[in-house]
């Protein structure tokens, strides 16, 4: 800090002022000994955030520096320190790294390094100022995820759905043509059925990606470590339960499937069930009398409540948002239940469990 001694009030202790500013800055500030590879000065923010003893004077050597740096960022730190050796006083080195806090989690920091002391052409000390940019970085990462998801949605609507729609339109135009044979007409109908199936699959993809079963940092999809051995459908419609059970048994013939038409009967069953963590519940929202929301309120109080997928005809975003408030809910999908969803869900589950077993 530059001060004009002729203008600076004599009653103000410059050393005390600098020390006060140093310790009250919201950013981490430190002086790093390049040769000894240790911090020789650090402010309270750094101590408190990283868990070092307050103003103990203990050196944080190179090993400790590495231990608080995310493994993927350590190479950047080494490169930056090397680049600083050839810097002048008017130059700055900037880098982004993740550092482990005293709580064991990583935060993003933007660090600016300056030459603090130099003897002849040799850099002795570096001054570092690190600003916590975790919130900004998180927003950037989320924006990138949203952009990628929008690109996926755009591809599904503009290519997969539009392409098949155009085929069906062409087939319909040809079907009335008296110059095509009966066999050609049957072949066209067969192709139209294939396109309809592909459009239905694309609609499923759209619904799935627009639902919150996306591991995007906001929701836990609840798959890791879960090997479901039982599926429970809770819906007041008899036919819907029959169809859903058939869909599961077609994909997973060995899966145990239970169906319930009444909320309280389902809760009574679950309250007495063994190995409840191995059950996956599909829940309808709208019932006569006590409904899905009543179920979730009661079920969330269970000490061993298993995961729930809301399966509803409602596409109201307010229902989706309300479902987010229950920790047991891992997804919200709209009716009807599809073969694609069951197949995809359990294929992804199988992959997650396999990865976990390899760790």
BELUR-V35809 format. One record per residue. PHI is phi in degrees with one decimal (* if undefined). Layout:
phi:PHI
phi:PHI
This chain:
phi:*
phi:-95.1
phi:-132.4
phi:-88.0
phi:-60.5
phi:-74.1
phi:-99.9
phi:-71.9
phi:-57.8
phi:-66.6
phi:-73.1
phi:-92.3
phi:-78.4
phi:-62.5
phi:-63.4
phi:-65.4
phi:-63.2
phi:-61.6
phi:-66.5
phi:-64.5
phi:-61.5
phi:-58.4
phi:-86.8
phi:-105.6
phi:-65.9
phi:-74.2
phi:-96.6
phi:-78.3
phi:-127.1
phi:-153.8
phi:-116.1
phi:-113.1
phi:-84.1
phi:-65.9
phi:-71.2
phi:-81.4
phi:54.5
phi:-155.2
phi:-83.3
phi:-100.7
phi:-141.2
phi:-153.2
phi:-93.0
phi:-63.8
phi:-59.4
phi:-63.9
phi:-60.0
phi:-68.9
phi:-72.5
phi:-94.0
phi:87.5
phi:-85.5
phi:-61.2
phi:-58.8
phi:48.9
phi:-77.1
phi:82.9
phi:-65.8
phi:-77.6
phi:-102.7
phi:-81.0
phi:-63.3
phi:-64.1
phi:-65.2
phi:-61.8
phi:-68.0
phi:-68.5
phi:-97.8
phi:-97.2
phi:-59.1
phi:-51.9
phi:-71.8
phi:-102.6
phi:-62.8
phi:-61.2
phi:-63.9
phi:-64.9
phi:-61.9
phi:-64.1
phi:-63.8
phi:-63.5
phi:-66.6
phi:-64.7
phi:-67.6
phi:-66.1
phi:-108.7
phi:-85.2
phi:-104.9
phi:-62.0
phi:-90.2
phi:-107.8
phi:-143.4
phi:-115.1
phi:-121.1
phi:-153.0
phi:-111.6
phi:-141.4
phi:-108.6
phi:-121.1
phi:-82.9
phi:-85.1
phi:-66.8
phi:-89.2
phi:91.0
phi:-98.4
phi:-101.4
phi:-119.6
phi:-86.3
phi:-130.9
phi:-104.2
phi:-112.3
phi:-113.0
phi:-112.2
phi:-127.9
phi:-76.0
phi:-97.9
phi:-149.1
phi:-141.9
phi:-111.6
phi:54.6
phi:-105.6
phi:-103.4
phi:-76.4
phi:-99.2
phi:-125.5
phi:-115.2
phi:-99.8
phi:-120.9
phi:-128.1
phi:-115.5
phi:-110.1
phi:-72.1
phi:-117.7
phi:-57.4
phi:-63.0
phi:-65.2
phi:-64.9
phi:-62.1
phi:-62.7
phi:-63.3
phi:-64.8
phi:-65.1
phi:-61.6
phi:-64.2
phi:-65.0
phi:-65.3
phi:-62.8
phi:-63.7
phi:-67.8
phi:-64.0
phi:-64.8
phi:-62.8
phi:-63.4
phi:-63.0
phi:-65.6
phi:-62.8
phi:-75.4
phi:-83.9
phi:-110.1
phi:-62.1
phi:-76.6
phi:-64.2
phi:-62.5
phi:-70.4
phi:-60.9
phi:-62.9
phi:-64.6
phi:-62.5
phi:-61.3
phi:-66.3
phi:-64.4
phi:-59.3
phi:-64.6
phi:-80.2
phi:-59.8
phi:-84.2
phi:-76.2
phi:-74.6
phi:-88.0
phi:-90.9
phi:-81.0
phi:-63.3
phi:-66.1
phi:-62.9
phi:-65.0
phi:-65.2
phi:-64.8
phi:-65.4
phi:-63.2
phi:-62.0
phi:-66.6
phi:-63.7
phi:-62.3
phi:-61.6
phi:-65.1
phi:-62.3
phi:-63.1
phi:-67.3
phi:-64.9
phi:-62.2
phi:-64.2
phi:-65.4
phi:-62.4
phi:-59.0
phi:-60.8
phi:-60.3
phi:-62.0
phi:-66.4
phi:-75.2
phi:-82.6
phi:-77.8
phi:-98.3
phi:-85.6
phi:-122.2
phi:-78.5
phi:-111.1
phi:96.8
phi:-92.0
phi:-131.7
phi:-97.1
phi:-75.0
phi:69.8
phi:-88.1
phi:-61.4
phi:83.0
phi:-101.5
phi:-112.5
phi:-68.5
phi:-118.9
phi:-151.8
phi:-117.5
phi:-122.3
phi:-102.6
phi:-122.9
phi:-155.3
phi:-81.9
phi:-97.9
phi:-61.4
phi:-62.1
phi:-59.5
phi:-63.2
phi:-63.2
phi:-63.6
phi:-62.5
phi:-63.8
phi:-62.9
phi:-62.1
phi:-63.2
phi:-66.6
phi:-69.4
phi:-87.9
phi:-126.9
phi:-62.0
phi:-92.2
phi:-76.3
phi:-76.8
phi:-124.8
phi:-119.6
phi:-126.9
phi:-136.3
phi:-97.5
phi:-126.4
phi:-60.5
phi:-68.6
phi:-65.9
phi:-64.3
phi:-62.9
phi:-62.3
phi:-63.4
phi:-66.8
phi:-63.6
phi:-103.5
phi:-72.8
phi:-88.4
phi:47.9
phi:-61.9
phi:-65.3
phi:-90.0
phi:-102.0
phi:-119.3
phi:-102.8
phi:-104.5
phi:-122.4
phi:-81.8
phi:-93.9
phi:-91.3
phi:-129.2
phi:-73.2
phi:82.3
phi:-66.1
phi:-120.1
phi:-61.2
phi:-66.2
phi:-64.0
phi:-59.7
phi:-63.7
phi:-63.5
phi:-73.5
phi:-68.5
phi:-63.7
phi:-82.3
phi:-64.9
phi:-71.3
phi:-124.2
phi:-59.5
phi:-89.7
phi:-75.3
phi:-126.7
phi:-111.5
phi:-75.7
phi:-118.0
phi:-133.8
phi:-82.3
phi:-77.4
phi:-110.7
phi:-71.4
phi:-62.0
phi:-66.4
phi:-69.5
phi:-60.8
phi:-63.5
phi:-64.6
phi:-63.7
phi:-61.3
phi:-74.7
phi:-106.4
phi:-63.3
phi:-73.6
phi:-82.0
phi:-106.5
phi:-163.3
phi:-134.1
phi:-124.4
phi:-98.1
phi:-68.3
phi:-85.3
phi:-65.9
phi:-116.2
phi:-59.4
phi:-58.8
phi:-64.1
phi:-59.9
phi:-62.8
phi:-64.6
phi:-58.6
phi:-80.5
phi:-68.1
phi:-64.5
phi:-61.1
phi:-61.7
phi:-66.1
phi:-63.3
phi:-64.9
phi:-64.3
phi:-63.6
phi:-61.8
phi:-71.2
phi:-81.9
phi:-72.1
